[in-house]
Amino acid sequence: MFFNYANALTIIRLLLIPVYLYFFLTGEYVISGIFFSISGLTDFFDGYLARKYNMVTDFGRLLDPLADKLTIISILTVLIYMNLIPKVITITLLVREVIVLSGSATMYVTGRDIVMPSHLGKSSAFLLYLAIAASLLRIQYINLALFYIVIPINIISGIDYIKNAYKNIFFEDSGVKR
C-alpha cells in the first residue's frame, strides 16, 4: 500500500522544509525551531509507526531517508549562510550528509537496496536534530556541546555507512533488491 500514516508523516516532513527555512531566513528562529522540532518528531514517529504496525513500503523506504537528508542538508546550508554556529561544524556535518545522500542515490540507480541506518546512525541523527533545534531555539552552549558530541558519532556512522554501501555494491549478488 502506497499511502499510510507513516508515509504521510514523511511527506509532512518534506513539506515542513520550506516552512522552517522561511521562518529561519526571516529571523524568526524560535518559530523556525518549533517547526524544525516538529519535523524531527515526524522522523521518529514515521519509523515507529512503519515498524510497529507493519506499514513499511518501498515508497517509504525510499522517501524517508531522502526526507532526512533534505531536511538536514537544507538547515545546515542556512546555518552556514547565517553563520550561527562555527562553519567547521556545519561543513563537517554537511559533507557527511551529502556523501550519504550520494551513496543512496548511487545504490538506487544501480538497482541495489538502500543501506538501512544503523543504531549509531539513528543516534547521530537524533543528536543532530537536538543540536540544530537547540541552535534555532537559541539555547546557547547546549547547542555547541551537542554539536561537539554529534560530530564524532556522525563521522563514525558515515564511515560505517560507506563501508556497508561498498559491500552492498561490490560484494553482494548483482540482482535487483528493491
PyMOL commands that set and color helices and strands:
alter all, ss='L'
color gray80, all
select helices_A, chain A and resi 5-25+29-52+58-82+87-109+119-136+142-171
alter helices_A, ss='H'
color red, helices_A
deselect
rebuild
show_as cartoon
